[in-house]
Amino acid sequence: MKGPATPDFRSGEEDPTPHPAPHPAPQEVAARLKALARGEGFDPVGITLPSPSRHSGFLRGWVEEGRHGTMDYLARPDALERRGDPRRSLPVARSALVVAHEYFQEDPEGVPGDPSRGVIARYARGRDYHRVVKKGLDRVHRGLEEELGRSVAGRSYVDTGPLLERELGERAGLGWFGRNTMLIHPRRGSYFFLGVLLLELEAEVDEPLGRDHCGSCRACLDACPTGALLGRDADGAPVMDATLCISYLTIENRGPIPRELRPLMGNRVYGCDICQEVCPFNVKFAEEAVESGYAARGPGERPVGVEASGPAGPGSESAAPLHPGTDAPSLVDLLSMALSEEGWESFSRGSAIRRAGRAGFARNVCVALGNWLSGKEEPPSEAVRVLAAALSDPESLVRGHAAWALGRISSAAARSALERRASVEEDPWVRSEIISALEESTPTRK
């Protein structure tokens, strides 16, 4: 039987059969990826294999000990499996590009030493880093496809999926695990975000640094006010009890902050940088972020049509702006903002701060106010008023912590506010906080 006619391509006819583009050499893929990544402002960058994690056993044990607190998403069996093997997120992955984006910025003068001002972790003072880094990785991915003239299967992650970014960063040569659990680069410190792009293409990998450079330094362990850093285990892995970490307490924790930990939090209202601030590698090498989106935001104007709200009432001269800024703003202004849904919406829009939620953030500010006002000879009247207003917040989480803060103030005004709320409060936990606060307060001043 005669088969179909076969065109004679030597005569100049075009071959109708599609031929896939040849795979570029691993060295070429690596060079292209790194050039594209640096063009997006990422530095340092590295490449590693998406092979199974060496720390799966440690992670499971850490979860079984309950050190993850209420972060149940870390303990889900499917999430543990995926974190243990990057290829579960992209089965065809043959390489992992790991990028870093520095975010360091100096604290304003007098901060964090001024207890009347709230300290927000540096990473959250500007735009949400998830969006900034993710968009950059997506542009790297598209750029690679354009250069190669073909589609390339890939998936990017920025602290949003079940992936151990820090381990991949360590394997890609971006640093080592410090005692504070952060990834530390020997010439850049640890103030950088990590992003990972899994790709189907094979790429030349980088070598890890090979050793821990912390030596005998204990600066981070000694500086942690709550004792969350527990040193290294028998295998040399840094261990943290997340349930004691100020970052966990102010962000991931959705319930009350344990009473014994509240005085240790100082004026940290969202996250904590203490273990990074004392690290010698940051002290020596940290530089201001180039990405303008990470810069702290200044006080914002009140949105059109939104009335001022706060302890002094709408239209009052002392009512705080709805967006007090993120560069160590006044605690009074922060709580005034957080007691308003409109204020919170304006303040948290496009920011990682939104993760704490309005009630969680207001809770944190109440604790900071209590720490500032504790033992003051003459507590500012506006601070007492804003805490008294918080006793009427619709969220019990806010009311209970406002009661604790008022109990730290030795003034007749604070005690009067507690007594008024005690007569109408129905939530059992809040009532217990009010009773404890009344027992602790001493009405020695008006």
Secondary structure as the mmCIF struct_conf table of DSSP 4:
data_model
#
loop_
_struct_conf.conf_type_id
_struct_conf.id
_struct_conf.beg_label_comp_id
_struct_conf.beg_label_asym_id
_struct_conf.beg_label_seq_id
_struct_conf.end_label_comp_id
_struct_conf.end_label_asym_id
_struct_conf.end_label_seq_id
HELX_RH_3T_P HELX_RH_3T_P1 PHE A 9 SER A 11
TURN_TY1_P TURN_TY1_P1 GLY A 12 GLY A 12
HELX_LH_PP_P HELX_LH_PP_P1 GLU A 13 ASP A 15
BEND BEND1 THR A 17 THR A 17
HELX_LH_PP_P HELX_LH_PP_P2 PRO A 20 ALA A 25
HELX_RH_AL_P HELX_RH_AL_P1 PRO A 26 GLY A 39
TURN_TY1_P TURN_TY1_P2 GLU A 40 GLY A 41
BEND BEND2 PRO A 44 PRO A 44
STRN STRN1 VAL A 45 THR A 48
HELX_LH_PP_P HELX_LH_PP_P3 SER A 51 SER A 53
BEND BEND3 ARG A 54 ARG A 54
HELX_RH_AL_P HELX_RH_AL_P2 SER A 56 GLU A 64
TURN_TY1_P TURN_TY1_P3 GLU A 65 THR A 70
HELX_RH_3T_P HELX_RH_3T_P2 ASP A 72 LEU A 74
TURN_TY1_P TURN_TY1_P4 ALA A 75 ALA A 75
HELX_RH_AL_P HELX_RH_AL_P3 PRO A 77 GLY A 84
HELX_RH_3T_P HELX_RH_3T_P3 PRO A 86 ARG A 88
TURN_TY1_P TURN_TY1_P5 SER A 89 SER A 89
TURN_TY1_P TURN_TY1_P6 PRO A 91 VAL A 92
STRN STRN2 SER A 95 GLU A 102
HELX_LH_PP_P HELX_LH_PP_P4 GLU A 106 PRO A 108
TURN_TY1_P TURN_TY1_P7 GLU A 109 GLY A 113
TURN_TY1_P TURN_TY1_P8 PRO A 115 SER A 116
STRN STRN3 ARG A 117 ARG A 117
STRN STRN4 VAL A 119 ILE A 120
HELX_RH_3T_P HELX_RH_3T_P4 ARG A 122 ALA A 124
BEND BEND4 ARG A 125 ARG A 127
HELX_RH_AL_P HELX_RH_AL_P4 TYR A 129 LEU A 148
TURN_TY1_P TURN_TY1_P9 GLY A 149 GLY A 149
BEND BEND5 ARG A 150 ARG A 150
STRN STRN5 GLY A 154 TYR A 157
BEND BEND6 VAL A 158 PRO A 162
HELX_RH_AL_P HELX_RH_AL_P5 GLU A 165 ARG A 171
TURN_TY1_P TURN_TY1_P10 ALA A 172 GLY A 173
BEND BEND7 LEU A 174 LEU A 174
STRN STRN6 TRP A 176 PHE A 177
TURN_TY1_P TURN_TY1_P11 ARG A 179 ASN A 180
BEND BEND8 THR A 181 THR A 181
STRN STRN7 LEU A 183 ILE A 184
STRN STRN8 HIS A 185 HIS A 185
TURN_TY1_P TURN_TY1_P12 PRO A 186 ARG A 188
STRN STRN9 GLY A 189 GLY A 189
BEND BEND9 SER A 190 SER A 190
STRN STRN10 PHE A 192 LEU A 199
BEND BEND10 GLU A 200 LEU A 201
HELX_LH_PP_P HELX_LH_PP_P5 GLU A 204 PRO A 208
BEND BEND11 ARG A 211 ARG A 211
TURN_TY1_P TURN_TY1_P13 GLY A 215 SER A 216
HELX_RH_AL_P HELX_RH_AL_P6 ALA A 219 ALA A 223
TURN_TY1_P TURN_TY1_P14 PRO A 225 THR A 226
STRN STRN11 LEU A 229 ARG A 232
TURN_TY1_P TURN_TY1_P15 ALA A 234 ASP A 235
BEND BEND12 GLY A 236 GLY A 236
STRN STRN12 PRO A 238 MET A 240
HELX_RH_3T_P HELX_RH_3T_P5 ALA A 242 LEU A 244
HELX_RH_AL_P HELX_RH_AL_P7 ILE A 246 SER A 247
HELX_RH_PI_P HELX_RH_PI_P1 TYR A 248 GLU A 252
BEND BEND13 GLY A 255 GLY A 255
HELX_LH_PP_P HELX_LH_PP_P6 PRO A 256 PRO A 258
TURN_TY1_P TURN_TY1_P16 ARG A 259 LEU A 261
HELX_RH_3T_P HELX_RH_3T_P6 ARG A 262 MET A 265
TURN_TY1_P TURN_TY1_P17 GLY A 266 ASN A 267
STRN STRN13 ARG A 268 TYR A 270
HELX_RH_AL_P HELX_RH_AL_P8 ILE A 274 GLU A 277
TURN_TY1_P TURN_TY1_P18 VAL A 278 VAL A 278
HELX_RH_AL_P HELX_RH_AL_P9 PRO A 280 PHE A 285
BEND BEND14 VAL A 290 VAL A 290
HELX_RH_3T_P HELX_RH_3T_P7 SER A 292 TYR A 294
BEND BEND15 ALA A 295 ALA A 295
HELX_LH_PP_P HELX_LH_PP_P7 ALA A 296 PRO A 299
STRN STRN14 GLY A 300 GLY A 300
HELX_LH_PP_P HELX_LH_PP_P8 GLU A 301 PRO A 303
TURN_TY1_P TURN_TY1_P19 VAL A 304 GLY A 305
HELX_LH_PP_P HELX_LH_PP_P9 VAL A 306 ALA A 308
BEND BEND16 GLY A 310 GLY A 310
TURN_TY1_P TURN_TY1_P20 PRO A 311 ALA A 312
TURN_TY1_P TURN_TY1_P21 PRO A 314 GLY A 315
TURN_TY1_P TURN_TY1_P22 GLU A 317 SER A 318
HELX_LH_PP_P HELX_LH_PP_P10 ALA A 319 PRO A 321
BEND BEND17 LEU A 322 LEU A 322
STRN STRN15 HIS A 323 HIS A 323
BEND BEND18 THR A 326 ALA A 328
STRN STRN16 SER A 330 SER A 330
HELX_RH_AL_P HELX_RH_AL_P10 LEU A 331 ALA A 338
TURN_TY1_P TURN_TY1_P23 LEU A 339 LEU A 339
BEND BEND19 SER A 340 SER A 340
HELX_RH_AL_P HELX_RH_AL_P11 GLU A 341 SER A 348
TURN_TY1_P TURN_TY1_P24 ARG A 349 GLY A 350
BEND BEND20 SER A 351 SER A 351
HELX_RH_3T_P HELX_RH_3T_P8 ALA A 352 ALA A 356
HELX_RH_AL_P HELX_RH_AL_P12 GLY A 357 LEU A 373
TURN_TY1_P TURN_TY1_P25 SER A 374 GLY A 375
BEND BEND21 GLU A 377 GLU A 378
HELX_RH_AL_P HELX_RH_AL_P13 SER A 381 ALA A 390
TURN_TY1_P TURN_TY1_P26 LEU A 391 SER A 392
BEND BEND22 PRO A 394 PRO A 394
HELX_RH_AL_P HELX_RH_AL_P14 SER A 396 GLY A 407
TURN_TY1_P TURN_TY1_P27 ARG A 408 ARG A 408
BEND BEND23 SER A 411 SER A 411
HELX_RH_AL_P HELX_RH_AL_P15 ALA A 412 ALA A 422
TURN_TY1_P TURN_TY1_P28 SER A 423 VAL A 424
HELX_RH_AL_P HELX_RH_AL_P16 PRO A 428 GLU A 440
#
